[in-house]
Every structure is written in structure tokens, then in C-alpha cells.
Amino acid sequence: MDDTTLPVTIVHFDEHPFTLTSESSSDALAVTLQTRFTTQEYSKALFQKIFTIGLSEIADFLDYQCAQLKTPGLWLNALEKLIKENVELFDTRRHQHRHTKLISQIDIMRHSLQMVQPQPRKQHKKVNAYTDDRVFCFATSREEALLSLFNLFSSIKASAFNSNAFK
């Protein structure tokens, strides 16, 4: 498939990992642009790469691209949107299988990224009462009271130790 005749609908990507042909990258998984960067050229080159790599290289291609990005999840979302916007290019039986494999691998990659970066859980506090300007939680109040008592006893102990009573 010739990339000059590829009618690709463009999609915006926040990050664009690519090399220029003049830089002579020997990496087979790199997206290579013939000329200067434009969103249209990047979308075409990305689709050209999708159609030229082997089916067994799709996971490696996604790993390679995501390793170069600050926010790989956003790039995967944009890639999925690019594939969705250009689904008519996957019209043959061979390309339909490629489409299915790409979408599956994107989902797997997205899931693995979420497993690596788990979202922090919020600690839920049991609220006992509300007023116009305050929220009362007895567990928090108890912790604050115990902490203030500890600080008070520590200061009394320190002052007693430093006083003349122990000299």
C-alpha cells in the first residue's frame, strides 16, 4: 500500500514519536516521516506503519511507541480514534483481522498501563454530623485529641526534665 495514495482522516495526537528519513533510523518499529512534521503526514505515516508491520509485531510496536511518550494512555486513545475514523481502510479480509488485532492490543496495552499506575484510593471517613460550616467525624476528632494529648505530655515531660527538680 503506497502512503501517497492513502486517504487517511487525520486525528490530533498530543505527542508524536517519529523519525525523519534523513535521520536514518534503523529501528523497524519507528514511525518515519518523509518530509517535515504535519498532523496529516504523521497520521499517514502511522497508518502506513500499521499496515506494513507484521501481526506478531503489533504488541512490540505499541510498546515501542508508548515507551517514548509521557502520556501513553492519551496516545493510545488517539490511535484508537484514528483507526475508528479510518475503518473503511480495513475493508479486505486480511485487514479486518489486522483491525481486530490492533484494537485488542490497544485494549491490552491500556489495561497494562492502568495496572502499572494504580489510582490512589481515597480514605472514606465516617461523618457523624454536619453544621453550616463544619463536618464532624468522631474518628478524626479522637485522633486529633490523642495527638494533642501526646504533644502536651511530651512538652510537660521535656520541661520537667529540663527543670531544677532533676538536678
C-alpha positions, 0 to 999 in steps of 0.5 A, spaced: 500 500 500 503 506 497 502 512 503 501 517 497 495 514 495 492 513 502 486 517 504 487 517 511 482 522 516 487 525 520 486 525 528 490 530 533 495 526 537 498 530 543 505 527 542 508 524 536 514 519 536 517 519 529 523 519 525 525 523 519 528 519 513 534 523 513 535 521 520 536 514 518 533 510 523 534 503 523 529 501 528 523 497 524 518 499 529 519 507 528 514 511 525 518 515 519 516 521 516 518 523 509 518 530 509 517 535 515 512 534 521 504 535 519 498 532 523 496 529 516 503 526 514 504 523 521 497 520 521 499 517 514 505 515 516 502 511 522 497 508 518 502 506 513 506 503 519 500 499 521 499 496 515 506 494 513 508 491 520 507 484 521 501 481 526 506 478 531 509 485 531 503 489 533 504 488 541 512 490 540 510 496 536 505 499 541 510 498 546 515 501 542 511 507 541 508 508 548 515 507 551 517 514 548 511 518 550 509 521 557 502 520 556 501 513 553 494 512 555 492 519 551 496 516 545 493 510 545 486 513 545 488 517 539 490 511 535 484 508 537 480 514 534 484 514 528 483 507 526 475 508 528 475 514 523 479 510 518 475 503 518 473 503 511 481 502 510 480 495 513 475 493 508 479 486 505 479 480 509 486 480 511 485 487 514 479 486 518 483 481 522 489 486 522 483 491 525 481 486 530 488 485 532 490 492 533 484 494 537 485 488 542 492 490 543 490 497 544 485 494 549 491 490 552 496 495 552 491 500 556 489 495 561 497 494 562 498 501 563 492 502 568 495 496 572 502 499 572 499 506 575 494 504 580 489 510 582 490 512 589 484 510 593 481 515 597 480 514 605 472 514 606 471 517 613 465 516 617 461 523 618 457 523 624 454 530 623 454 536 619 453 544 621 453 550 616 460 550 616 463 544 619 463 536 618 464 532 624 467 525 624 468 522 631 474 518 628 478 524 626 476 528 632 479 522 637 485 522 633 486 529 633 485 529 641 490 523 642 495 527 638 494 533 642 494 529 648 501 526 646 504 533 644 502 536 651 505 530 655 511 530 651 512 538 652 510 537 660 515 531 660 521 535 656 520 541 661 520 537 667 526 534 665 529 540 663 527 543 670 531 544 677 527 538 680 532 533 676 538 536 678 
